[in-house]
Amino acid sequence: MVLSSITHSTAEQHSIDIGIQSSSFQWAVKPQLLLQRMQGKLEDMLLGKQAEVKQVLVCMLAGGHLLLEDVPGVGKTMLATSIARLLGGQFHRIQFTSDLLPADIVGGMVLDREDRGLVFRPGPIMANIVLGDELNRSSSRTQSALLEALEDRTVSVEGHSYALPEPFVFIATQNPMQYEGTHGLPEAQRDRFMMQLSLGYPSKQDEMSLLTQYAEGTRYEVTKLRPVMSDVEWLQMQKEIQYIYVHPSLIEYMTDVASATRTSVDCKLGLSPRALRDWLRAGQAAAYFEGRSFILPDDMLAQAVAVLSHRIELRSRSNNSSSKEQFISKLLSDIPVVKMGNAGKGRGKR
């Protein structure tokens, strides 16, 4: 059971304008309002997926990458394209196949006809929003080409490193493992994705609304979306997230959860320190999204399954996404959070 003594009055006291407090950046429009606008646009494109859209934005706001495990045709490509248009960034799509090579992703050295020297030709990974479609259909060698890009935001070719553009978000899709021609992602690869989500099929009512929009010609097209914020504003939000206060009891709770996965007889691969870092950042992003300058326990619990479940390996035969999510959910309910006291206690300047 999660305990917290934060009252509504305390929350109101600490719900301050984070942008003004943490930096001299001048916001023309409050960042939370910009995020709400972006959320509304995405919900218009993906009907009935309010919870999933918010988690996608939290993941991106925290500077993480997203892994979508879904069947074809549920809107994964449309989601990535919409995000790129709303951020005003460059969008590239990479179709992963069994014959795809690492150079097809990161780029390589080519001969310049003018000076007859070798120059670097960037690959499709050099974009603000990159969609890697059917990632688990490629070979392990090709998948490994993404390790440096996802963690260090650079690619190395012929001994030289090239920085990826900012902001940079990688959204990958993978087919369920029972599908023909799929290869499981290595543990190191999965650990570099902040969240794993599934959009799933829409409800009957939402699907009827979608078809009605197509029938009446009122369906809003992705190509008509316009940016709601600049890349400078998005990067500023990511900086301000780091000023969100985290109570020591929540940090202790996170380490207790990690320790439980590492010592459990049902788990052969526990959570890594990178997983806890991503969990912390996701919690800070969720609090920032709501306009708070501190994390509540519910912020951490709301992101836990999406951030943690794909990073563990179970010993049982049913080592699938559903079983991992159930394992993490039970773990969270079994480990209590210490009473937090005053949310602002112990706050200091960064």
N, C-alpha and C positions, 0 to 999 in steps of 0.2 A: 504494500500500500504506500502511495506517495504522500508525504506530509509536507506542508508548507504553511508558514504563519504569515505570509505576505497578504496584507489586507488590501482592499480596493483603494483606501486612502493612501497607503504606501505606494501602490502602483501609480496612482495619479501624481504623486509627488515626484516620482522618478521618470515619468513619461515626459521627457524633455526633447527639445529639438537637437538630435544627435549631431546633425551637420554643423550647427553653429557652435556646439560645445567642443567638438573634436578637431575642428580645423577652421581656417579662415575662408573656406570655399563658400561662395554666395549662391544660394539656391533661388532661382526665379520661381520655381514651384517646389513645394515640399516633396522630398523623395518618396514618401509613402503614397502621395497622390499619384506620382508618376508610375509607381509599381501597381497601384490599383487600376490605372488606365490600361497598362500592359496586360494585367490579369484579365480585365474585362474583354479586351480584344481577342485574347487567346481562347477564352471561354465561348466567345461567339463562333470561333472556328471549330472548336472541339465541344460539341454540345454534351452537357451532362457530365463533364469531367472536371468539375470545380476543384476537388481535392487533389487530383493528379496535376492539374495546371499549377496550383499553388506550390506543390512540392518541386515541380520542375523549376519554377522561379527561385525558390529557396536554394536549390542546388546550384543554380547558375550564380545567384547573388553571393553565395559562399565561395565562389571561384572553383567549383567542382565540375566534374564531367558526369555524364548521365548514360546509363546502360538500360535500354528498353528491350525486354524479352516479350515478344508478341507475335501473333500471327499476321500475315500480310493484310493490308487494306484497312487498318483501323486508325490511320491518321498520323503515323510516325513522321513521314517525310513532310507532311503538311505542317506539323508542329515545329520542326526544325526550320523550315522555310519561313514560317510566320515569325518566329523569334528573330531570325536574321533581319527581316524587314522592319520589325518594330524597333530593333536596335540600330538600324541603319548601317549594318555591317555587311561584309562580303560573305557570301554563302557558297560552299562547295560540297558536292556529294560524291562519295567514293563507293562504288559498288564492289564489295569484296567477293572474289571468286577464287576457285582453287588454283588458278594460274596467275593470280596477281602477285607481283614482285615488290619488295621493299622500295625500290627506286620509283615504282609507280605511285607511291604515297608521298615520300619525302622529297623526291626530285633527284637530280644528279648533275654531273658535269657534262657539258656539251661544248662542241667546237664553235667558237664565234667566227663567222666568216669574214668579218671586217679586220680584226687584228690577229686572227688565226690562233688565238689562245683559248684556253678552257675557261668557261664561265659557268656559274651555278644557275641552273634552271629550276625554279621552285616547283614543288609538287603540289597537289591539291590540298595537302595539309596546311598550306599557308593561306589561311582564311580566318575570319573571326568566328564563324559558326561552321563547323564541319560535321556532316552526317556520314557516318560509316555504316552503310546498309549491309545487313547480314554478315556481321563481323566474324561469326563463328563458322563461316563457310570457307575461310581462307586458311592457309597452312600456318603452323606455329611460327615458322620463320618470318612470314609476312606480318603476323600479329606482333611479333617482337619489335618490329620497326616503330611501333607506337609507344613503347615504354618510355623512351626519353622525352618524346613530345608531350605525353600526358603528365609527366611529373615535373620536368625541368623547363617546359615550354620552349625547347630548342630542338633542332635536328642537326645531326653531324654527318657531313659528307666529305670524304677524302681528307679527314683530319681537321676540318674547319666546322665550327658551330655557327648556326644561323638561328636567330631568335624568331619565334613565332609572333604574329601580330597580336596586339592587345586591343580589346579583350579577346580571349581565345576560349572557346567552349567546344568540346567534342561530344557529340551525341551519337552513340552507337546502338544499333539494333542487332538482336540475335534471335534466331529461330529456336523454339523448344528443342531440347537435345534428342527427342525421339524422331525428329525430322531427318530425312535422308540427306547425307552429304555434310553433316555438321561435325565440327571439331570443338571439344570443350576448351574454353579459355583457360590459359594457365593461371595459377593462383596469383602470381605477381601482376598479371594483366587485370584481373578482376579487382585487385586491391587498389588500383589506380582510379577506379570509378567511385565517385562519392556516393552515388545512389544507383540502385537498380529498381526500376518501376515497370509496371505493366498497365497499359491503357485499357485493354480489354474491350469487349464489344459494348456498344451503347445499349441502354435500356430500350424497351419497346417504344415508349413515349418519345424518347430522344431520337430514335431512328425514324419514327414517323414524322417528327418535326424536320429532320434532315431531308427526308425524301420530299416533303411538302415544299421546302425551299427550292429544291432542284426542279420540281414540277412547275412551280410558279415563276421560276427564273429570278428568285430573290436571294439566292445563295451568295454570300459575300465571298469574292474571290481573293486569294492570297496576294495576287499581283496588285490589288488596290490598297493594301495595307501601307501605311506611312509611319515613319519613325515617331515614337512618343518620347524618346530621350536620345541624347548623344552618347557616343562611346566614352567621352570624358565624364559625363554624369554617372554612367554605369561603373566606371573604374573608381570614381569618388565614393560611390556607395560601398563598393567592396573594401575600400580603405577604412571607412567609418565603422564597418561591422566589427573591426578589431578592437573598437573601444567599448563594445558591449560588455558589461560586467558579468562575471561568472562567480557565483558563490562557491567557497571552498567545499561545501558539502556535496555540491553537484560534481565537482571534479573527483572527489572521493568515490561517489557513486559510479562514475564512469570507470574508474580503475577497478572497482569491485566487480562490475559486469565483465570487464576484460579478463580479470583473474578467474572468474567462474567459467568462462569459455575455455581457458587454457588448462584448467584442472578437471573439467567434466569428463566422465568416462564415456559419455555419448559423443564427444567432440574430439576429432583427431587433429583439427587445425583451428586454433583460437584466433582472437582478434589481435591485429597488429597495432603498434603505436600510431601508424598512419590512419588506421580506422578510427581511433579515438580522436585524433586531430580533426578528421573530417566530421565526426559527430559533434565535436565542440563548435566548429565553424558553422555547421548546419543549424545548431541551436541558436547561435548568435544571429544568423541570418533570419531565422524565424522571428526572433524578438524584434529585430530591426524592421522587419516587414510590418509588424504591428505597431511600430512607433515607440517601443520601449527601449530603455537604456540598460536593461538587465534581463537575464534569462530566468524564466519560470521552469519548474520541473516539467510541466506539460509541453514546453518547447522541445525539450530533449526527448521525451517519450514519443511525441508525434513524429519525429524524424528517425527514431532508432531502428525500426524494422527495415526501412528503405536504405539506411546507411550501413547497417551491420550484417544483415542476413546473408548477403552474397559473398561475404569475406570469410565465412567459416566452412568447415567440412565436417560432416557427420559420419560416424562409423557405421550407421545402419544402411541397409540397401536402398532405402527411400531417401537418398541424398539429393532431393530435388528442391526447387525454390520454395515450394509450399511447406515442406518439412523444416527447412531452415528458418522460415518466418515464424512457424509455430514454436520452434526451439527458443528463438530470441524473445518472443512475446512472453513465454512462460518464465524465462530467466528474469525479465524486467519486473514481472509481477511478484517474483519470489524475493527479490532484493529490495529492501526498503530504502528510501531516501531519508537521510537525517533531517530533522527539523531545521529550516534555514534561518530563522530569525529575521532581522531587518535586512531587506534586500540591499540597502545602500551601505550597510556596515562594512568597513574595511575597504571602501573604495579609495583609490588613489589615482594620482595623475600618471599618465603613461609617459 
